[in-house]
Amino acid sequence: RMAFDCYSAQPLLFGSLRDLFAYERRSPHSDPDPWEILNRHKRSWVWNQFFVLEEYTGNEPLYVGKLHSDVDKGDGKVKYVLSGEGATSIFTIDENTGDIHATKRLDREAQAYYTLQAQAVDRLTNLPVEPKSEFVVKVQDINDNEPKFLDGPYLAGVPEMSPLGTMVVQVAATDADDPTYGNSARVVYSIIHGQPYFSVEPKTGVIRTALPNMDRETRDQYVLVIQAKDMVGQMGGLSGTTSVTVTLTDVNDNPPRFTHKSYQYTVLESLPVQSVVARIKAADFDIGSNAEMDYRIMDGDGPGMFNITTDEDTQEGVIILLKPLDFETKSSFSLRIEVTNRNIDSDFLSLGPFSDTTSVKVTVEDVNEPPVFSSPLSKMVVSEDAKVGTSIGRVSAHDPDTSNSAIRYSIDRNTDLERFFNVDALSGVISTAKPLDREANSIHNLTIFAIESHPTQIGKGIALITVQDINDNAPVFAIDYETLLCENAMPGQVIQTISAVDKDEPLSGHRFYFALAAPAAGNLNFTLRDNKDNTASILTKRGGFRRREQPVYHLPVLIVDSGSPALSSTNTLSVRVCDCDSDGVALSCGAVAYTATGLSTGALLAILGCIITLLVMVLLIVTMRRRRKEPLILEEERDIRENIVRYDDEGGGEEDTEAFDMVTLRNLNVIRDPSVRRDVTPDTPTFFHYPSGTRPSYKSLPDNVVFREFIWDRLKDADVDPSAPPYDSLQTYAFEGSGSVAESLSSLESLSTDSDQNYDYLSNWGPRFKKLADLYGNSDGTSVLS
């Protein structure tokens, strides 16, 4: 048998917590194995809890109890083992004596009890000598937690003017201590700050009003401090506090009142309709929906002139103008305005009445108004054939002001861009300024300006002028008709139905009359039938029409309208003769091309082949002649010339006496001979001669102009002279100017120097140098420049 002894730390519990645990002896017929004995025997336990005081502050471990087994003979063979919650970390056991101690401070609010298992084992074999037993260590509570308001701070509201004792809000505090043990968790409430306006019930925490008829308009908010204290409020108890903000909500206990018994406002008579005349506001100390007000005009002169509405944002009464003001007619208005609360609380009717009245006087100020037309819209009618200057009608305006200034009239030309009309500036008479055309514009909408003598104000009126129609347009074909006539048409067949249009619009409608014009009235081919419905039919008089005989017939049709006077026009209807199939569908129309008789298709093809052959031969002959024509310069010479240009050969230099003489070029008074080229010595005479007196002479010009003129003349010579090759040596070498120490290095001036160079050997060099030999080989030749 194993026993557990627990000694409480509190003296009053000592001895009452000692219990004995026993189990039945094993059966005499059971297996002598001790482990089987332990597993087979039934046990009946009697168990009490062990208590440990929380928040123990001693320096030594706190003794919890003692474990002892009957097997333990005190010889040290039995060892005690403790397991379970907090074993070894919080609770320890002396393996020799079985004493259990708590090594740490315990907090009931963190964990209220611990479940442990105790067992006695053989020290040598570690085999259990007793079965494992379970016990509970309960932490005993002390008052170490103050009450806390978990939902605080609180916000609450109560209607103003509430009776005494009206509930505001309920507060609640919780205490973490054990409510089943002592008074540590028993809380009472009290009010620390907020008296004498509010009170709190000690047990329930319900806050109520302590004064009747608290006025929000005087004070609308209160801050209360509520205390909760445990130990039933006794000395030594712990306490906690919270704040409660109480707001008095508004009720409609204040009627609206105007701050003045009368108001005066001044407006201009030019104030537009639907404009704001004035704003008035009644004072209401309530807020929200309790301050909403409605305004109305009770009475006043000028009924229908004004209206008053409520501005929902500001709760002002807005007076609106409904009709135009006229200082000359009425210069002031008196109104009586009433204001009423929209939402009236029947509980506070005794504080009423919830309405008020005031007087409003509106004074109208005179302004310089624009002239006013006697009729804003003047309708006038004028005939389309009215002569220029014809009077159409008259507009009239007057100055509504007391000054009654003179009025001048004019037309807004933006409404009469083509200036068809004029208006007399003084009388307002409107007349025509140009001929009118109803078909172009049947209605003219004119804006008339009425201007005072001092043009500060301008009145506007409308003149609507309708142009009446006259019969001034002749009827014409409605469309361009394309009439086709089959060659197999029968006599009396309708080949076309025609109609007419007329730009005029007579009041009785159009009526057109059709007939063939006099030149075609008695023709033998066609006739016209008036259908009396503004249409006419064209019929054939005969058959047997042939395109070869006449492909097109032109039929003049006379159309007469029913106007007064009647107008007519002659319109030509073209009738084309066509080849048609059996259903009357045109296959081909117009003239027929005649073919030569007696020639077969083969003959025609042969003739065409001969013509093509002749054309080819002519082209070949022309091409061969172009190729056989000798060029002005031999191929060898062209090659030489091209080589000279390609390699920039400048010629013979200063020893070249046959080249162009630049000294002669500088002579501005030189007499030019058109028959002589000045760049080379021609070997053939020039076949082109300028007409007598047409060659221009040089004037006193700058050198650059002289060069440009000379080059252009040489170019003309080369262009018009078919016998001269297109030498361009003058374009290769330019004039270097005067004043150079080295002078010109060009061979162009070689002719002006004395040179004894002999070029006769060029004639022995073959055909490639023949042209050079002709140019430079004759040293006795005449100079090309004179």
Salt bridges, closest charged atoms under 4 A:
ASP5 OD2 - ARG18 NH1 3.35
GLU36 OE1 - ARG40 NH2 3.00
GLU55 OE1 - ARG105 NH2 2.54
ASP70 OD2 - ARG1 NE 3.49
GLU95 OE2 - ARG123 NH1 3.49
ASP99 OD1 - LYS66 NZ 3.17
GLU109 OE2 - ARG108 NH2 3.26
ASP141 OD1 - ARG108 NE 3.20
GLU201 OE2 - ARG208 NE 2.93
GLU217 OE2 - ARG216 NH2 2.84
ASP250 OD1 - ARG216 NE 2.99
GLU292 OE1 - ARG342 NH1 3.57
ASP294 OD1 - ARG342 NH2 2.75
ASP301 OD2 - LYS330 NZ 3.34
ASP311 OD2 - ARG279 NH1 3.06
GLU312 OE2 - ARG342 NH2 3.30
GLU316 OE1 - ARG279 NH1 2.91
GLU338 OE1 - ARG296 NE 2.58
ASP416 OD2 - ARG413 NH1 2.86
GLU439 OE2 - ARG438 NH2 3.17
ASP469 OD1 - ARG438 NE 3.01
GLU482 OE2 - ARG576 NH1 3.50
GLU487 OE2 - ARG547 NE 3.64
GLU505 OE1 - ARG438 NH1 3.64
GLU635 OE1 - ARG638 NH1 2.87
ASP679 OD2 - ARG677 NH2 2.91
ASP683 OD2 - LYS771 NZ 3.05
ASP713 OD2 - ARG672 NH1 2.16
ASP717 OD1 - ARG695 NH2 3.70
ASP717 OD2 - ARG714 NH2 2.32
ASP728 OD1 - ARG641 NH2 2.54
ASP774 OD2 - LYS770 NZ 3.26
